[in-house]
Amino acid sequence: MGEPLLRALNRMRDHLLDPDALVKAVASGRQKGSRPTWRRAELRYVDLKAGRHLQVTTYDETQAHTANHALAPSDGQSAARDAVDTLLDEPFANWHVDTTTQTHQLRVTKKLEAVVHTTDRAEPVEVERGHDRDKSRLLPEDDPVFVALGISDESGRLKPSRQAKYRQVEEFLRLLDSSVTDALDKGHLRRPTVEEPLRIADLGCGNAYLTFAAERFLSGVRGLPVRLTGVDVKEQSREHNATIAERLGVGARQGVSFVVGTIGAVELDPAPEVVLALHACDTATDEALAQAVSWGAQLVLAAPCCHHDIAAQLRRSPTPSPYAMITRHGILRERLADTLTDALRASLMRQQGYRVDVVQFVESQHTPRNTMLRAVRAGAPVKGGSVRKEYDDLVDTWGISPALARLLDAH
Ligand SMILES: C[S@@+](CC[C@H](N)C(=O)[O-])C[C@H]1O[C@@H](n2cnc3c(N)ncnc32)[C@H](O)[C@@H]1O
């Protein structure tokens, strides 16, 4: 049931201005027919040398702005109270307010009424108010992305069962961060603007953990305007991801959209400049690499998943001497197939004019799927030469035909 908006906001104001009880508050979305100054605002209290301050982080289309506001009144005014009142005046559509004992979700309806949903915590939480908290983390575990994705609970604590996923996201962001920085510095990627955001496609995005984290990190933390499209063959993924995007206030209008389609046939116009393909099954990674080449993508990050194609070919063709001592053992043959597959992918991308390195994605104790191919378009396709000769020698020796080669020929 709706209630008058002002009355509900006044209740939220009391929570926001309680420096002992507020854990974190997030304002996002826009009320019908209006547009807040900020895309999103986050509030929490931090303990600085000068005493407890209200820390407000606001996000515009390109970057995050953080300001600390004193609680003590100066000239009869409290900077913290002013900051809260300014934000409450903004036409945000949602307020999520966490206190040590309760969680309040305020949603503004189309009729500009408030619907508030309040839940009690089973136990009061303790609040970490350190200023430098999580400095080494690219996205802290209480970031709304992790809460929305179910990696952290509603109070922003990492769920014990999701620690590996959190680590994977952090490792991925570290690689993305360094790859994007390097590509921007070397002029391989253009500097995006609000009018012309960086176009990124996540092919085989699944439940889009990495898609949402990439968007949040690049636009919210790095201040790079991005437009991100997730592609997956499953309609169920699209529905799930659209719901999460809405919850995070980053739907299609804010530049994050999801389409149902196969990687090899999807049409994205304008073409993406950065292609992500993370654990896309078997030859879906090859489809993603071939698409990236056909789009002329500048940066490609592909973490291959299962490798069945070359493994099946190795089983069918006679093993060249003296490698039978490897292929007679099933597990070694599988590992050899994985290595051959990725080495041939790297070589084929080099022949397409990309600078390629193969790096460890996450530490191998967390998952065996821990390789990433990082390719940056640095020049024109290379015809012939030593790279081609090496490639020909390898495929001839083993009598194999990589899926990526077939797909590149077909494009
Ligand atoms: C193992 S999941 C990985 C999801 C996500 N990228 C991640 O790393 O968390 C692989 C996803 O790729 C999708 N997929 C596999 N082959 C595909 C294809 N040819 N076209 C589109 N999606 C595909 C599957 O539906 C699945 O959601």
The ligand as a MOL file (V3000), in Angstrom:
LIG
                    3D

  0  0  0     0  0            999 V3000
M  V30 BEGIN CTAB
M  V30 COUNTS 27 29 0 0 0
M  V30 BEGIN ATOM
M  V30 1 C 29.6620 -21.5750 -18.0550 0
M  V30 2 S 28.5260 -20.3110 -18.4320 0 CHG=1
M  V30 3 C 29.5120 -18.8640 -18.1430 0
M  V30 4 C 28.7260 -17.6640 -17.7790 0
M  V30 5 C 29.5280 -16.4010 -17.5090 0
M  V30 6 N 30.2190 -15.9190 -18.6670 0
M  V30 7 C 30.5060 -16.6180 -16.3790 0
M  V30 8 O 31.7180 -16.7260 -16.6090 0
M  V30 9 O 30.0530 -16.6430 -15.2280 0 CHG=-1
M  V30 10 C 28.4390 -20.3880 -20.1910 0
M  V30 11 C 27.2750 -19.6310 -20.7730 0
M  V30 12 O 27.4530 -19.5510 -22.1730 0
M  V30 13 C 26.2090 -19.7330 -22.8100 0
M  V30 14 N 26.4910 -20.2470 -24.1610 0
M  V30 15 C 27.1420 -21.3850 -24.5090 0
M  V30 16 N 27.2490 -21.4840 -25.8420 0
M  V30 17 C 26.6550 -20.3740 -26.3570 0
M  V30 18 C 26.4600 -19.8810 -27.6810 0
M  V30 19 N 26.9390 -20.5550 -28.7350 0
M  V30 20 N 25.8090 -18.7200 -27.8310 0
M  V30 21 C 25.3520 -18.0180 -26.7540 0
M  V30 22 N 25.5240 -18.4280 -25.4900 0
M  V30 23 C 26.1660 -19.5860 -25.2870 0
M  V30 24 C 25.4730 -20.7270 -21.9200 0
M  V30 25 O 24.0750 -20.6210 -22.0860 0
M  V30 26 C 25.9430 -20.2900 -20.5410 0
M  V30 27 O 25.0550 -19.3870 -19.9570 0
M  V30 END ATOM
M  V30 BEGIN BOND
M  V30 1 1 1 2
M  V30 2 1 2 3
M  V30 3 1 2 10
M  V30 4 1 3 4
M  V30 5 1 4 5
M  V30 6 1 5 6
M  V30 7 1 5 7
M  V30 8 2 7 8
M  V30 9 1 7 9
M  V30 10 1 10 11
M  V30 11 1 11 12
M  V30 12 1 11 26
M  V30 13 1 12 13
M  V30 14 1 13 14
M  V30 15 1 13 24
M  V30 16 1 14 15
M  V30 17 1 14 23
M  V30 18 2 15 16
M  V30 19 1 16 17
M  V30 20 1 17 18
M  V30 21 2 17 23
M  V30 22 1 18 19
M  V30 23 2 18 20
M  V30 24 1 20 21
M  V30 25 2 21 22
M  V30 26 1 22 23
M  V30 27 1 24 25
M  V30 28 1 24 26
M  V30 29 1 26 27
M  V30 END BOND
M  V30 END CTAB
M  END
